[in-house]
Each structure stands twice: as structure tokens, then as C-alpha cells.
Amino acid sequence: MKILNISNEPREGLACAASLTLRGHNSVHVQLGSRFIIDKVKVQLDTGITTIEYIEVPILSVKFRALQQLIEEKFTRDVDIVVTSFSRFSFRLAQTLSRINDAPLILRVSDLGMIGKFKESIILFRWNRAMLELPAALIRLEKAITSGDIIIAHTAAIFKFIESHLFRKSILIYPTYAKLIPKDWMATIKTISDIENNVNLNEPIVLGITIVSRRGLAGKHDKKVLKCLYLIAKYNPNVTVLIIGTKCDEARKVLGRSSLPSNLKFLGIINNDFVLEYLYKKASLVIVPFFFSKTISNRLLETLFYGRPTLISSYLKEDFPDLKHGKDVYIFNKFDELPCLVQSILRSDNILDNLEENAKKAWERIFSDKIFGLKMNTVLRYIGM
């Protein structure tokens, strides 16, 4: 069976394609990017390692007719099923290829966009900006949700929203995590060595990931995350706060400060999953201060996959209600309490040991590919494949 898995989110898309490949399906991952690339990538899930075909397609080709015809010719080859993420361009391409190949369309919804973030956007940012983006978001949502043969909701909050407000049946399947195996091991070793030369990793490490250079709502969100991590460093001078995704100069500009605490360290963008794994395993505590509901936090998936003690915001509780406070993760409600809460958790070996012991168990119970792959196979059987 040939399955086209189309996504604008590489992490979730690769995990889905790899899971299906491990179960004997011919799954091709189609990533919306900036140019045409055909490659093979090696991916590791908690159930095994596999190699999948990776094709990157220019995102504008979905919009311009001449390039769209080229895509249609490229992918009209005995496709049995098309799986797509919820983004506008991914869905448009998937809908076209589904129609050409007369193949069922499975819609994976991992983020409701402005619909899911509307309430939080008004609270955190500018209400007039949220109101401006809402009508177009509603139209895209209605068009996409009413078109898929099967809808998969990747969080409990999305599942509830689709059934309660859109009156459409969906299937709840929590996402899983895929780790890309690097091709250049020498570069991996050098990156880790450079980090060790610049950061004392033997001290207590609080790890956070935020990319303030992102545009739009995501960028505004990450700037607020940066401010949270800054306050943790400021009021916990004996703890190293390590930030991935942002450079020091970017942080100074966002925070409006010429000098920052010496225990606040910046590593910039890291795209190597083995380097990320190394840093996660060095962390005493991982902070996931997420401000939105009805969306996936890849940071949450990563930290549980690596079995690390994790501090998450109550926003994520709506999406993953199976996570138990004080056992699987530590859940906080108010962001101004983070500095004191981090200090309290790091002082308690019992809390840290308990969180570390149960993080991997939570992964196995909720997010493992054993569960994800089984449920995806059930979906394929349901549509007669």
C-alpha cells in the first residue's frame, strides 16, 4: 500500500510516516519547503529504526498552477491513501492528489491555528489582531474539516472542539515522536564538544527551548517564553538556564537589556536530534511554559521521550488530560511563580526522582508508537485498506 504523508510540520509528519513504514506500508513523507528535494532519511521511534523516502516540495508550488501541474505529474503513481496535516497549503496539495488518485483523504489535526488560540491571543496579545485573523481562520477550518474522509485529532481538546462545535466525528490519536539520525557524525561530535567547552554541564541545568525570531503569533509566544526563562535565571543564580533556539543578541533585544545574568546561556538553533538528546539528558529540569491550548507541544513530546523531569503549564492539561500532576509532570498555573517553583523542585531529590521515574512510563502509556501505530493501522482497516 502506498501512502502519501503530506505535512508542513516535519516532526509530526516524519513520525507518522516512520510509524506506518515500520508496519509494512510504503509511506512517503512529503514536506512543504523551499525547493524540490528527493532523499531518504533514517528515523528512530521507540519501536525501532526505519528509512523513509523524503520529498520536499516548494510551498509556493501549491499556489501557482504551472508548478502544481509538475507536482501532480510527480505524485500520480498508484497512491492508495493521502494523509495530510491541517495547514492550508498541505491540505490544498493533499486534496488535489487525493482527487487525482481517487484515494481516501485522512486529515490529521494537531493545531487549530487561530481558532484554537483565539482566547489566549486576546489575553496575551492584541485583541484587534486576533479579531482580524479570525474570519479567514473560520473559513479555512470549515472547508478543511468538512472535506476529509477521516479526521484524526491529535489532542483531547481538539477532539472535543471538533465534535462539539463542528458536529463531525473524529478519532483521538495522541502523537508520537521521531528522532532523525544524523548523516554527519563528526559534525555531531564537534557540536557537543563546542557546547561542553562553553557551558558547565555539571551544574544543575534548567533547559528551555524558544525561537524568538519566528514570525506572527508564534514569535510573540516565544518572546513571552524567553521572559519566563530570564526570570528563572535572574532569581536562581546557582542554576544554569540553558536556552535552545535563541541567540544572546536576540535575547538582549527582546528583553531590552544590555546585560543578562551570567547563568543564562544561549545555544541558538540546534537541528541535530542527537545533540538535542544529549542536552535533554543533561538537564535536571525541562521547562515547557506553553501559553496555548488545542495544539501540540513538540517540547513536551521530546522531554517525555527522553524521560526527563518536566514542568509544564496548565494550558497543556486540556490537551493531554492523562498526564498526572506531581507524578508524570509538574503542572503550574501562574507564570510569575516559576522562579520560586523551579527553586523548590530542584531542592527536592524526591520530586525530581519521582518525575524522572514516571516520565518514561507516561510516554509508554500515552505517546508510544506502540499505541500510535496500532491506532493508525485501525484507521487504515476502517477505510478498507
N, C-alpha and C positions, 0 to 999 in steps of 0.2 A: 504494500500500500504506500503510495506517495503522498506525503503531507507537506504542504507549504505553510510554514510558520512565519507570518509577517509581523514585524514589530518595530516601533521606534525606540523601545526600551531594551537595550542589549541584554541586560541581566536577566530579566524575566523571560524574554524570548529565547535566549540560549538555554535556559533551564528547562523550558517546555520542550524545545527541540531535542535536547540531550536525553530527557526522560523518555520521550517517545522512541528515540533511536535505540536506547538500551532495551526496549521491549520489542524490538524486531521490526519497527516501522522505518520506512525510508523517509526521514524527516529532514527537510531543507530549511535552514534559517535564512530568511530574507530581512535584511536590516536596512532601514531608511537612513541614508547618509549623504555624502557629498559627491560620490563618483561610483562608477561601476567597478566592483572588485569580486573576483571569484576565488575562494580559498577554502582550505579545510582547517578547522580548529579543534584542538583537543580540550575536552571539558571533563571536569570531575564533579560528580554528585556524591551524596553519602552512600549511594548504592553501587557506584562503580565509575569507571572512566570510559569515555567513548569519543570518537571523532565524528564531527558532523560537517556537512557542506555548508559553507557560509557565503552568502551573496549579498554584497552591499549595492544598493540602488540609489541613485540621486533622488533626493526628496522632491526636487522640482520636476522630475520626470513624471510624477503622478499628476502634475498640474498642466504640463504642456503636451499637446496632442502628439507631436512628432516623436518625442521620447517615450510617450506612453505606448505608442504602437510598437516600438522596439521592445519594450518590456513584455507586451502581450505576446509577441513572437517568441521571446525567450522562455516564457513560462507556460506556453500551451503545449504541454508534453505529458499527457496521461496523468493529470493531477486528480487524486481521489477526494481530498479534503483540503480546505483552506482554513487555517486558524489565524486570527488577527487580534492585535491589541486594539484598544478603544480610540487611539489617537486619530485625528481627522484624516491625515494622509495615508496612514496604514490601512484604515478602514476603506478608504476610497479605492486603493490599489487592490485590496483583498476582494472587495465587491466585484470589481471588474474581472479579476481572474476566476472568481467563483462562477460568474455568469458564463465566461468563455468556455470553461472546462465542465460546465454543468455539474459542479461539485458542491456539496454542502458547505455552509459557512458557519464556523464556530467563532463567536465573539468573546474574547477574554477581557473583562473589565477589572482593571487594577487601580484605576484612578478616575473619579468622576469629574475631574477638572474643576472649573469654576462652580459647577453645581454642588459638588461636594465641599468646596472650600468657601462657599458664599458667606456663611455666618461668621466663620473665623476671619475672612478677609475684611468684613465690616469692622470687626472688633480690633484687628491688628493693624489694618492699613486704612486706605481711604474708601469711604462708603460709596462716593460717586464713581470711583474707578470700578468697583465691584458691580454697581448698577449698570454701568456702560457695557461690561462684558457679559452680563447675564443673558440677555435675549438671544444672542448668537449661540451661546453655550446650550441654551434650552433647545434650540432648533437642531443643533448637531446631535444632542443627546437623543431626542425623539426619533430622528432619522436613523441613527445607528441602532438603537435598541429595538426598533420595530423591524429591522432588516435581517438580523442574524437568525439562522435556523436553530441554533442553541446558544444560550448565553451562560457564560461561566463568570460568577462573581468571586473575586479573589480575597474579599474581606467580608466579615459578617455585616458591617454597616452598609456596604454596597449591596449585598444580598437583600437586606431589609428594605433599602431605598427602592430598588428595582421592583420588588413585589408590592410594596405599599403605595408607591407613588406613580409607577408606570404600569402597574397591573399586568406584569409579564413574569412568567415563571423563569427561574434561573437555577443554576446548580452552584452550590457553595463548595469551592475547592481552594483551600489555602495554598499560597505559592510555595515553591521550594527554591533552593539556592544552588547555583552552579559556579564553580571556580574554574577560570581559564588557566590552563597550564602554559606557561611562557615558553617561547621558542628559543629565546636568548638567555641561557642560564648564567652566562658570565655577567651580563648586564644586571641580572637579579642580584647576584652576589655582590657586585660593586655598589648597587644602591643600598643594600643592607649595611655594607661596610661604611659607606658615607654617613648614614644615619647614626651608626654607633660612634663614629668619630665626633659627631656634633651634639649628641644628646646622651645624657646619662640615663641609661635604661635600667639601672639597678635601683633607682629611687622609685617610690610609689608613682605610678603613671595613671593619669586620667586621660582617656582618649575620646576625642570628638572629631566628627567629620562635617565640614561645612564649606560650600563653594560660593563665596560672596560675589564672584564675577558672573554668576548666572543672571539672565535677564528676567524681567517681569516679576510675577508673584513668587516664583521660586527663589529669585535673588533677594527679594525683600525678606522672605522667610529665613534664608541663610544668614542674612545680616543680623537678624534677631538672635539666631542661634549663636553667632560669634560673640555677641554681647553677653550671653549667658556664660559661655566658656571663659570669657575675660574676667567676669566677676568671680568665678570659681578660682581662677589663678590668683586674683588680687587678694582674696580673703583666705587662701590656703597656700602660703609661701613655701611650705615644706613639701608640696606636691608638684610634680611636673605635669602641666596640662599640655598635651600634645595634640595639635590640630592638623588634620589632613585636609587638603583641598584649597587652602588659602595661604597666600604668601604674607610675609610680615608687612611689606609696604601696603598691601591691600587692606590689612587689618588696621594699620595706623590711620588710613584714610577713612575707613568706615567708622572707626571709634572716635575719630577726631583727636587723636593723641600722638604726640611726637615720640613719647617713650612708653614702653609697655613693661609689665612685670617680667623679671628675668626668668621666671619659671614657666613662662608662656612660650612654647616652641612651635614653629610653623614648618611644615614639610612640603607645602604646595600640593599639586595634583599628583597622585600616585595611581597609575593604571595597571600595575603589576599585582596580580592577586596573591602571589606568593609573598611579596613584600607586605601587603596588607595583612595576610595571615600572621606573619612574623610580628607585626606591630600589635595586632589584636591579642596574641598570646602573651605579649609583654605587659599588656595593660592590667592594672589592678582593678579598674572600673571603667566601663564604657558608658558614655552619656549619650542618650538619644532624645534630645529635647524637641520633640516634634509638635508643631503647632496646628496641624490639620488632621481631620478625620476623613474617612471614605477614600483612603489612599494607602498604598504600600510604602513602608519604610524599608529600603534595602539595608540600611544600617542595622535595623533590628534583626533581619534575617542573618546577616553576616555574624553579628556578635553571638547569637544563639548557636549558629552553625559551629563556631569555634569554642563554644562552651564558656563564655566569659560572663562575669558578674555585670549586670546591666541595670541602669537607671533610666526609666522611660517616663514620658509624660502621660497624663490620664487621657489625652486625646486618642492614644493608640488602644486604649481599653475598649472603646466602641468597636474597633475593627477586629480585635483579637481577644474576645472576652474569655477565652480558655486560658489565657495567661494569668497565673495566680500571684497576687501581690505578696511580697515577702518570701516567696518560695521560688517561682520561676524567674521573676524580675522584681525590682523595687519600683513602685509607681509613685510619682509625686504629682501634686495638684497645682502648686503655686511656684512660679519660676524664681521669685525672689527668695525662696527658701533653699535653693540649690546649693549655695556655698556652705551653709551650715549642715545640710543633709549629706553632702559629699564628705565633709569632715567627720561626721558621726559614723557613716558607713565604713570609711577607711580605718577608723579606730577599732572596729569590731571584727575580729577574726571570725567569729561565729557567723555573722551576717554574710561576710564575703565567702566563706567556705560553703555555706548553705546555698547561696546564689550560684556559685560555680558548679556545685554538685548537681543542681537541678536545671541549669541552663540547657545542658545537652539532653537531659531527659525531656524537657519541654520541646526541644527541637524534634526529637524522635516521636513524641506524642502528637505534635501539631503540624510540623512543616516538612517532615522527612519525605524524600522522594518515594519511599515505600508506599506512603499514603497517596501522594500526588499522582504517581504513575498508575496506581490501581484505579483511582477515580477517573483519570483521563481515559484509560482503557475501557472503563464502563461507559463513558460518553460515546466512544467510538462504536462500541457494540450497540448502543441505543439507536444510533443512526444507520445501523446495518452494515458496518464495515468490519 
